[in-house]
Amino acid sequence: MQAEHLVGRDAELELAMEILRQEGTGAVLLVADPGIGKTALAAEIASRLSGEMVVLRVHGSPALSAVPYGVLAPYLLDLPVEQATSPLAILREFWSQFEKRRGGEGARLLLIVDDAHELDEGSTQILAELVTAGWARLVATSRPRPGLPAALLQLWYDGLAERLELHPLDKETVTELAEKTLGGAVMSSAAEVLHSMSQGNPLLLHCLLEDAKADGNLVRRNGIWFLTRAISGSGESLADVVRNRVLRTSETEREAMYVIALAEPVPAAVLDAQVGRDTVRALIDNRLVVSSNGPGGPLKMWHPLYSEALRQIVSPARSLQIRQRMVQQLPAEPSTPEALLRMVGWALDCGADVDDERLLQAAFLAARTLQYPLALAAAARVRSEALLPRARAVMALISYYDGDYRGAVRLLEEGSGFLDVDGSGPVGASLLWAAARTAAGDAPAEIVTDAWAAAKTLMRERESSDPVLREVEGHARALELAALASEGHYEELREGLDRFAEELATDGPDAAMNRIFLRAMQCELLTVEGQAVEALEAGREALLLLDEYPHELLYLGDFVLLRYALAALESGDWEAAEAALDRYAAASARGLIYFGGDVETLKGLSLLRQGRLEKATELLTPAVEALHARDPLQLRSLGVALAFYAAAKAGNAPLARRLENEQAAVATGGAYVEALAELFRLAGRELLAKGTGLQKLAGLPTSDPLHQLPGIQLQNLVLRAELGDVRALESMGGTAGLMAGNWATGWQSLAEAQLRGEGQGLVNAGNLLAASGMPGPAALAFDKAAVTFDAEGKRPEARQAAVLRDVSEASLGDAVVHDAQTEADRAVPLTRREQDIVALAVSGLTDRQIAEKLMVSVRTVEGHLYRSYAKLGIRRREDLGAAVRH
């Protein structure tokens, strides 16, 4: 990694600099796995100290590890041949070279030794003696295995060196490194994928970034970098890194690595018999191969990306040859789902035969774990007529996630049809068919008509006693109910769900799907009716049923999770919503490539309801860009509306105007989602231009029955209240009183307290909101309480309310939310550090730029700024300049 992209090593860097500058002897031993950044850190140390010390570099090498003093040869050019084996002569000549470079300035010697584990014994002893005698400072890098040479370890034992172990980067640091490398913001879900796939390894992260850019997976739109499809380990940058490591090994070791990469995990006994125990031990010692379950357990490559790269390096012919040799020695039945996928993937790569049952099993498993290329390849190889409907359903699912909605419909309508629900039929495919047609812009009524037509055709082809007929009819009725919800006919939906529950079969292949569908639809209905707690319970039951049938169902997981997450947000159970959305990354980070925009849209809605405006904006603006590429949950309208509203509320008018023009041409998210989107669009317009949205917001419940439903009306009232509409406060108690959940209860308390205008009532409301995880509204309540107490001359109570306000603001992690109308005395002086940070912010620097300039963390900068906002009595960064001048 380039030194200018060194991130996440501030603590180690400062400690190393301190050790090397101290009087007496000093050495720093950097230990880490390959690619973690030990060489980059050593280079940064050398760069920082090059003005104080003379830097000499030594590079360990496998080729020279058996050559005495071989790595010191560049500094021994004037040494007579007859003295080439004399340690004293070598030490003297080395020191002579240093003196020439020092030029009489009296500078110290700093030795930078890379790959110290590859040093020969003689060179190591010379370097250690230089440190022990106090003639040189030393920075040495090494892998954990085989580890540092004995002479350097002795320095550590003797207290002459500090051993620093470098660990993989966390997600936040990976994001920072990716943004520095790419020169722009990286979408949060993309950073999650990059962190997961690189496992925090900077070198591998760099390879992923280069390869993803080269093949068009990583794209930039409106300044935001995001992923458009799954990242693989087949790029050239990664292949070069892997080749360089593999070429340093023996032919036998390379053969062993090919076997492991192609067939992992491989039983240790099998590999021992193939290449010998010494070869396996050497690979483990060199951190190329690891045991997955402790010593003696199955073997796999050190990093999953190494496996992918090696599989690309091995030719199909060579791969087939290895498979033919190994197939009899490997277990007939793979021990884990991962092993099954690897065996099927290996067979497909080299053209070996796989039976249809196993292909379909692998296709479903790969689809469930979001390994879509493998799922598509396995499903496409199925030839059995009986299994083709399920194989086509897998391919249709992937087409749908890729945005090819018409292609998904064609696949599902091919052959027997999407409503064929016999024992081998694609359970859940009918909902996928309807979702694909909706996403393509077809009207719900047209979809239902076509579903019944298909059902009647299937019924005519079967005997009246065939139990499948009931299942076909059940599928068509389910689509009819889904269409009612999509069009916002919730009263009819309630009646239809009651009938559906009465007719629900208790057994048969479709019973589970029907139960899951019923509870998911009840979840949506209860959410819009304002009974969010009951809705959440219905959604939870559906999720539990899903977990009982993980291998048989398609698309239903997304259908249920969306409704469950919306119910959790309506109830104010932010943790439940977060846990539900995290399921998209639980099986594989690849899920965030497809669902990242949708997931961050819902997380953005959660943050807005908690009052965390800046954090919401950080998620929503990139989410809009990702939704242009992938929108499987059909939340683009809502995502754009939320981002537009957040930008307008933050005072970013140019961004807000751009987002206002990005509304989707066709609204496909269903009545509830599109109603929420309309509310936020109107509120955003009012923020941009007073008088353009508030009146329309107030008139929606009288003009559209859908907007009279409590689950939609409360959001309307909250937005109007935040815009200063007192009439909304007067109506909020009645609407919220009919509802359940922390979100409704908290806003009801705040509205009633604001109308009464009592300081203690506002404090009580603030406490309730804070306990419900809504620090933004809580801070607003405490702020109003402080002003009310202050106006009444109750100074102690005012101060206490102000303290509670500050506590809520501190928990926000973003801009404070003081009421713009308040005039409480906040004439508290800024500290010296706050003054410095405010001055840099006013000059136009970002938080990250300020952190780098002052050598502090971004979080420290944010904390100082938020406290400064409170002291200056402002709400946002844009007001800093005027507040400072005043």
LOKOLMI-860327 format. One record per residue (C-alpha): x, y, z. Coordinates in steps of 0.05 Angstrom, whole numbers, plus 32768, in hexadecimal, padded with zeros to 4 digits. Layout:
LOKOLMI-860327
XYZ
...
***
This chain:
LOKOLMI-860327
800080008000
801680477FF2
802D806E802E
7FFC80A78020
7FC480748028
7FDB805C806C
7F9F805F809A
7F8B804180DC
7FD2803C80F7
7FD7807E811D
7FE3805D8161
8018802E8147
803A80668120
803E8094815B
8058805E8189
808D80488157
80A48091814D
80AA80998199
80D3805981A1
8103806A8168
810E80B28180
811D80A081C8
816480A081E4
818A806081E6
8176802481BD
8135801C8199
81167FEB8168
80CF7FDE814F
80BA7F998138
807B7F9B810C
80587F588107
801B7F4B80DB
7FFE7F1D80A7
800E7F2C805D
7FEC7F6A8043
7FD87F878086
80057FC4807D
80457FB880A3
80707FCC8068
8046800B805D
804C801D80A7
8098801280A5
809C803F8067
80748075808A
80A2807280C7
80DE80788099
80BF80B38075
80AF80D780B7
80F680CC80D2
811D80D68092
812D811E80A6
814A810880E9
816C80C680D8
819080A5809F
8163806D8085
8182802C806B
81547FF68050
815D7FAB8052
812D7F7B8030
81267F338045
81207F01800C
81127EB68006
81477EB27FD0
817C7ECF7FFE
81667EB08040
819A7E798038
81D17EA98023
81FA7EC3805E
81F67F0F8060
81D47F0E801B
81A27F45802B
81DB7F738041
82007F6D7FFF
81EB7FB37FE5
82117FD18020
824E7FA3801A
82667FB47FD4
82AB7FCB7FEC
82B67F90801A
82F27F648005
82DD7F1E7FF0
83097EFD8025
82E37F22805C
829D7F108042
82927EDE807A
82AD7F0880B3
82747F2680DE
82A37F5B80F9
82BA7F7080B4
82737F72809B
825C7F9C80D7
82967FCC80CB
82877FD38080
823D7FDD808D
824C801480BE
827C8034808D
824480378059
82178059808C
824C808C809C
8252809E8053
820780A9804E
820580D0808F
823681038073
8250811B80B6
820C813680CC
8209810A810A
81C680EC80F6
81B080AA8114
81A9806A80EB
8163804E80E0
8160800880C3
81207FF5809F
811E7FA98098
80E57F8C806F
80D27F428073
81017F3580AC
80E87EED80B0
810E7EE1806F
81527EF9808A
818D7ECA808F
81AA7EC080D5
81EA7EE780C8
81C77F2680AF
81967F2380E9
81CF7F20811B
81F27F5C80FC
81B17F8680FF
81A47F718146
81EA7F84815C
81E27FC9813D
81A57FD48168
81C27FB681A7
82007FE281A2
81D3801F819B
81EF802F8155
81AC80298131
8161802B8137
813B7FF38116
80F67FE880F8
80EC7F9F80E3
80AE7F8080C3
809C7F3780C8
80637F0680BF
804A7EE180FD
80617EA080DF
80997E8C80D9
80A37ECB8103
80DC7EF98115
81247EDD8115
813F7ECA8159
81717F03815C
813A7F378153
810C7F158184
81467F1881B6
81437F6481B0
80FB7F6181C6
810B7F318200
81427F608216
81157F9D8216
81397FBD81DC
80FE7FB881AC
80B27FC081AB
80897F8B8186
804C7FA98164
80197F798146
7FEE7F98810F
7FA77F818109
7F767F8580CE
7F527FC880C4
7F0B7FD180DE
7ED27FE780B2
7ED9803180C0
7F23803080AF
7F1780068070
7EE5803B805B
7F1880728066
7F4D804C8040
7F1E803E8006
7F0980878002
7F51809E8002
7F63806C7FCC
7F27807C7FA0
7F2680C77FAF
7EDD80CA7FC1
7EA680B37FF0
7E9680687FF3
7E5080508001
7E4A80318046
7E307FEE802D
7E687FEB7FF9
7E9B7FF88030
7E7B7FBF8057
7E847F90801C
7ECC7FA78012
7EDC7F9D805C
7EBC7F58805D
7EDF7F3F801E
7F237F5C802F
7F1C7F4A8078
7F3D7F8C8088
7F7D7F7C8061
7F957FBD8040
7FBA7F9A8007
7F7F7F6F7FF4
7F517FAB7FFB
7F7D7FD17FCA
7F797F957F99
7F2D7F927FA0
7F277FDC7F91
7F547FD97F54
7F327F9B7F38
7EEB7FB37F46
7EF97FF57F23
7F1A7FD27EE8
7EDF7FA37EDB
7EA97FD77EE7
7E8F7FBB7F29
7EA37FFA7F50
7E8680397F32
7E7F80817F45
7E4080AA7F3E
7E3680F07F59
7E7680E97F81
7E6280A77FA2
7E8680657F97
7E5A80277F9B
7E5A7FDF7F82
7E2D7FC87F4A
7E377F7D7F50
7E5D7F497F77
7EA87F507F7E
7ED17F137F6B
7F197EFF7F77
7F277EF97F2C
7F477F3D7F20
7F8E7F487F08
7FA57F707F45
7F937F397F74
7FAE7F047F45
7FF17F287F43
7FF67F2A7F8F
7FE57EE07F95
80147ECC7F5D
804D7EF07F7E
80427EC97FBE
80367E877F9C
80737E8C7F70
809F7E8F7FAF
80897E497FC2
80A07E067FAA
807C7DDF7F74
80607DAE7FA7
80467DE77FD2
80257E077F96
80037DC57F85
7FE87DC07FCC
7FCD7E077FC9
7FA97DF97F87
7F887DBC7FA6
7F727DE37FE4
7F587E1F7FBC
7F307DF27F8D
7F147DC27FC1
7F167DE68004
7F0E7DD3803A
7F3C7D98802F
7F477D648067
7F8E7D6B8081
7F997D1F807B
7F877D218031
7FB87D588022
7FEE7D38804C
7FE77CFA8022
7FEB7D237FE2
80267D517FEE
80437D3D8031
803C7D598077
807B7D848072
805E7DA98036
801D7DB7805B
80427DCE8098
806C7DFE806E
802D7E1D804F
800F7E268094
804F7E4580AF
80517E768075
80097E8B8081
7FF17E73803E
7FC47E3C8059
7F9D7E38809B
7F787E0180C0
7F2E7E1280C4
7F217DEC8105
7F637DEE812B
7FA07DC18122
7F917D8580F6
7F4F7DA280DC
7F3B7DAC8093
7F697DDB806D
7F577E1A8046
7F7D7E548029
7F947E8B8057
7F627EBC8039
7F237EAF800E
7F3C7EDF7FD9
7F7B7EB67FD1
7F4F7E7A7FC2
7F287EA07F8D
7F677EBB7F6D
7F887E767F6B
7F4A7E577F4B
7F507E8B7F14
7F9A7E7B7F0A
7F8F7E307F02
7F7A7E1D7EBC
7F397DF57EB2
7F617DBA7E98
7F8F7DBB7ED4
7F547DC37F02
7F317D867EE3
7F707D5D7EEA
7F757D6E7F34
7F2B7D5F7F3E
7F317D1A7F1E
7F6C7D0B7F4C
7F4B7D257F8B
7F027D117F82
7F0A7CCC7FA1
7F2F7CE77FDD
7EFE7D1F7FEF
7EBE7D118016
7E847CFB7FEA
7E557D29800F
7E6F7D6F801F
7E6F7D7D8069
7E577DC58065
7E2C7DF08036
7E6C7E158024
7E8E7DD48011
7E527DC17FE6
7E557E037FC0
7EA07DFC7FB6
7E9A7DB57F9A
7E627DC97F6A
7E867E097F56
7EC67DE27F49
7EA07DB07F1E
7E807DE77EF5
7EC27E0B7EEC
7EE57DCF7ECF
7EAB7DB17EA9
7E9F7D747ED6
7E5A7D547EDB
7E2B7D647F16
7DE77D437F1F
7DAA7D717F1A
7D947D687F62
7DD77D817F7B
7DD87DB97F49
7D957DD27F60
7DA97DCA7FA9
7DE77DF47F9C
7DBF7E277F73
7D8E7E337FAD
7DC67E357FE0
7DF07E667FB6
7DB37E927FAB
7DA47E937FF6
7DEC7EA78006
7DEB7EDA7FCD
7E207EB87FA3
7DF87EC77F65
7E2B7EB57F2E
7E317E6F7F4B
7DE67E6A7F55
7DDA7E7E7F0D
7E0E7E4E7EF2
7DF37E137F1A
7DAA7E217F09
7DBA7E287EBF
7DD87DE27EBD
7D987DC07ED7
7D787D957EA1
7D437D6C7EC6
7CFD7D817EB0
7CE37D757EF6
7D177DA47F14
7D187DDA7EDE
7CE17E067EFE
7D0B7E0D7F3D
7D4B7E197F15
7D287E4F7EEC
7D0E7E6F7F2D
7D567E767F45
7D6B7E957F04
7D2E7EC47F06
7D407EDA7F4C
7D867EEE7F35
7D6A7F127EF8
7D3B7F387F27
7D757F4D7F54
7D9C7F627F17
7D637F907F02
7D4E7F657EC6
7D057F637EDB
7CE87F4D7E98
7D1D7F167E94
7D077EFD7ED8
7CBF7EFB7EC2
7CCF7ED47E83
7CF67EA07EAA
7CBD7E977EDC
7C887E917EA6
7CB17E5E7E7E
7C9E7E157E7E
7C697E037EB2
7C5E7E4A7EC9
7C6D7E707F09
7C2F7E547F2D
7C427E0B7F25
7C487DF67F6D
7C527DAB7F6B
7C877D8B7F96
7CC07DA47F6B
7CA27DE87F5D
7CC47E2B7F6C
7CA57E3B7FB0
7C9F7E877FB6
7CA87E937F6C
7C637EB27F63
7C757EEC7F91
7CB67EF57F6C
7C8F7EF67F2A
7C607F2C7F44
7C9A7F557F61
7CC07F527F1F
7C827F697EF8
7C757FA17F2A
7CBE7FB87F25
7CB67FB87ED9
7C7C7FE87EDF
7C3F7FB97ED6
7C007FCD7EFB
7BEB7FA17F36
7BA67F957F18
7BC67F7B7ED8
7BF47F4E7EFF
7BBA7F307F25
7B927F247EE6
7BCC7EFF7EC6
7BD77ED67F05
7B8F7EBE7F06
7B937EAE7EBB
7BD17E847EC7
7BB07E627F02
7B727E4F7EDA
7B9D7E337EA3
7BC27E077ED5
7B807DF17EF5
7B647DDB7EB2
7BA17DAF7EA7
7B977D877EE8
7B637D5A7F06
7B327D7C7F36
7B4A7D4E7F6E
7B937D647F66
7BA87D877FA8
7BD67DB47F7F
7B987DDA7F67
7B8D7DF77FAB
7BD57E0D7FAE
7BD07E2E7F6A
7B937E547F80
7BB67E677FC1
7BEF7E867F9A
7BC07EAF7F6F
7B9B7EC77FAD
7BDD7EDB7FCE
7BEF7F057F92
7BAB7F257F95
7BB67F387FDD
7BFB7F537FCF
7BDD7F7E7F98
7BAA7F9B7FC9
7BE47FB17FF6
7C0B7FCC7FBB
7BD07FF87FA8
7BC1800E7FEF
7B7E7FEB7FF7
7B8C7FD7803F
7B437FCF8055
7B387F9C801E
7B7B7F7C8030
7B647F708077
7B267F4B8060
7B4E7F24802D
7B837F0F8060
7B4C7EF6808F
7B307ECA8058
7B767EB38045
7B857E9F808D
7B457E768090
7B567E508050
7B9F7E468061
7BB77DFF8057
7BD97DDF8093
7C057DB0806B
7C217DA78025
7C5D7DC68002
7C3F7E0C8002
7C257E108049
7C647E308064
7C667E64802D
7C1D7E768038
7C277E7F8083
7C647EAB8077
7C3F7ED48043
7C037EDD8071
7C2C7EF680AC
7C557F24807E
7C167F448062
7BF87F4B80A8
7C397F6D80BC
7C307FA18084
7BE77FAB8094
7BF27FB580DE
7C2C7FE580D0
7C02801580A6
7BCA801080D9
7BFA8028810F
7BFD7FE78136
7C477FE1812D
7C547FB48169
7C237F808150
7C407F89810A
7C857F7B8124
7C6E7F3B8145
7C4D7F238104
7C8C7F3280DE
7CB67F0E8112
7C8B7ECF810B
7C957ED180C0
7CE17ED780C9
7CE17E9B80F8
7CBB7E7280C5
7CED7E87808F
7D257E6C80BA
7D037E2880BB
7D037E23806F
7D457E438059
7D507E15801D
7D0B7E137FFD
7CF47E5B7FF8
7D047E927FC6
7CFB7EDD7FCC
7CCF7ED6800A
7D087EEC8036
7D0B7F308015
7CBF7F358015
7CBC7F2A8060
7CFB7F518074
7CE37F918053
7CA17F908078
7CC17F7C80BA
7CF47FB580B5
7CBD7FE880A5
7C947FCF80E0
7CD17FD5810E
7CDC801D80F6
7C93802D8102
7C9780128148
7CD780368158
7CFD7FF58164
7D3D800C8142
7D657FD08158
7D337F9F813A
7D357FC580F8
7D817FC680F8
7D847F7B8106
7D537F6C80CE
7D797F95809C
7DBB7F7680B1
7DA07F33809B
7DB17F488054
7DFA7F458065
7DF77F0C8098
7DFF7ED48065
7E2F7EFA8039
7E467F428031
7E347F3A7FE7
7DEC7F487FFB
7DFD7F908006
7E127F977FBE
7DCB7F877FA9
7DA47FA17FE4
7DD37FD97FFD
7DA980127FE2
7D687FF67FFE
7D887FE58041
7DA6802A804A
7D64804A8035
7D418028806F
7D7A8037809E
7D76807F8088
7D2C80818099
7D3D806480DD
7D72809A80EA
7D4380D280D4
7D0E80B98105
7D4380B8813C
7D568100812A
7D9B80EE8111
7D9A811B80D4
7DE3811C80C0
7DEC80D180C7
7DAD80C6809E
7DC780F48067
7E0A80CE8066
7DE4808E8056
7DAC80A7802A
7DD280D07FF7
7DFE80947FE2
7DC180667FE7
7D9F808C7FAF
7DDA807F7F81
7DDA80347F91
7D8E80307F85
7D9980457F3D
7DBF80047F33
7D9B7FD47F62
7D577FDB7F83
7D3B7F957F93
7D0E7FAE7FCB
7CF27FE67F9E
7D03801F7FCE
7D2180507F9D
7CE880827FA3
7CED80817FEF
7D3980847FEE
7D3B80C17FC0
7D0480E37FE9
7D2880D7802B
7D6B80F0800F
7D48812D7FF1
7D27813D8034
7D688132805B
7D90815F802C
7D5B8196802F
7D588192807B
7DA48195807F
7DA381D48055
7DC681B58019
7D9A81D57FE4
7DC381C07FA6
7DC281777FBB
7D78817B7FCD
7D6681997F89
7D8C81637F65
7D6A812D7F8C
7D26814D7F81
7D2F81407F37
7D4180F77F40
7CFD80DB7F52
7CEF80987F32
7CC2809A7EF5
7C9A805E7F0E
7C8980557F57
7C8F800A7F66
7C9980077FB1
7C517FFA7FC4
7C1E802A7FE3
7C3C80308028
7C83803C8010
7C6D806D7FDA
7C418093800D
7C7D809C803B
7CA680B47FFF
7C7180E87FEE
7C7181038035
7CBC810D8036
7CBC812C7FF0
7C8981608006
7CAE816F8047
7CEE81778020
7CCD81A87FF0
7CB481D1802A
7CFA81D58046
7D1681EB8003
7CE0821E7FF5
7CAE8232802C
7C6682298017
7C7281F37FE3
7C6681B4800C
7C4781BF8050
7C0181CF8038
7C018191800C
7C1981678046
7BE081808071
7BAD8171803B
7BC28129802B
7B9781078060
7B5981298046
7B68811B7FFD
7B8180D38001
7B64809D802F
7BA8807A8030
7BC680B68054
7B9180B0808A
7BAF806F80A3
7BD4807B80E5
7C15805C80CE
7C1A808F8096
7BF780CA80B8
7C2780CC80F3
7C6380D580C5
7C3C810E80A4
7C30812F80E7
7C78812680FF
7C93814780C0
7C61818080C5
7C72818B810F
7CBC818E80FD
7CAA81C280C9
7C8981ED80FF
7C4081DB80F3
7C1D81E28136
7BDD81C2811C
7C0581828111
7C178181815B
7BCD8189816C
7BBB814D8141
7BF681218154
7BDA810C8198
7B9C80EE8179
7BC080C88142
7BFB80B0816D
7BCA809C81A4
7BAC80688176
7BF0804A8167
7C22801D818A
7C6E8021818E
7CA4804F81A8
7CA5807D816C
7C5B808F8173
7C5C809381BF
7C9980C081BF
7C7D80F2818D
7C3980F281B0
7C5C810581F1
7C85813C81CF
7C48815981AC
7C1F815C81EB
7C58817A8213
7C6481B081DD
7C1B81C381DC
7C1981C98228
7C5A81F08228
7C7081D5826C
7CBA81CD8279
7CB2818D82A2
7C85816E826E
7CB8817C8239
7CEE815C8265
7CC2811F826E
7CB7811A8223
7D0281218217
7D1180E98248
7CDE80BC8226
7CFA80CC81E1
7D4280C181F8
7D30807E8216
7D0E806B81D5
7D4D807781AC
7D3880BA818E
7D6F80EA81A4
7D5D811E8170
7D15812B8187
7D2D812181CF
7D61815981C7
7D2B818581AA
7CFD817881E5
7D3481878218
7D4781C581F1
7D0081DF81F4
7CFD81CD823E
7D3C81F6824B
7D1E82338227
7CDC822B824D
7CFD82258291
7D2A82608280
7CEE828C826D
7CCE827A82B0
7D0D828D82D6
7D1C824582EB
7D66824782DE
7D7A82058301
7D4481DF82DA
7D5A8202829A
7DA281EE82A5
7D8E81A682B3
7D6481A38274
7D9E81BF824D
7DCB81888268
7D9981548252
7D968175820E
7DE281728208
7DE28128821B
7DAF811881E5
7DD7814181B2
7E16811C81C5
7DF480DA81B7
7DDD80F28173
7E2280F18155
7E0E81288125
7DF3816F8122
7DCC818A815E
7D8281978158
7D7481D6817F
7D3281F7816E
7D4382328141
7D11825D8168
7D31825481AC
7D58828D81CB
7D75826C8208
7DB782898220
7DEF825B8206
7E28828D820C
7E5A8257821F
7EA182648204
7EC0823381D4
7EFE820F81EC
7F40821A81C7
7F3A81D781A3
7EF181E68190
7F07822A8174
7F3D82088149
7F0D81D5812E
7ED582078121
7F06823480FC
7F1C81FB80CF
7ED381E780C2
7EC2822E80AF
7EFC822E807F
7EDA81F58059
7F0081B78072
7EDA8177807C
7EDB815280BF
7F0C811F80A3
7F3A81568088
7F38817A80CC
7F49813880EF
7F85812D80C2
7F9E817480CB
7F9981728117
7FAD8128811C
7F6E81138142
7F3680E38132
7EF980F78108
7ECD80E68144
7EF38119816F
7EE8814F813A
7E9E813E8137
7E9781428183
7EB881868187
7E8E81A1814F
7E4C8189816D
7E5D81A881B0
7E6F81E8818B
7E2C81E88168
7E0A81E581AC
7E33821E81C9
7E288249818B
7DDD823B818A
7DDB82218143
7DC081E28121
7DF081D380E8
7E3581DB80CC
7E1F820E8098
7E0E823F80D0
7E54823D80EF
7E70827880C7
7E3882A880DB
7E3982918123
7E84829B8129
7E8182E08109
7E4882F38138
***
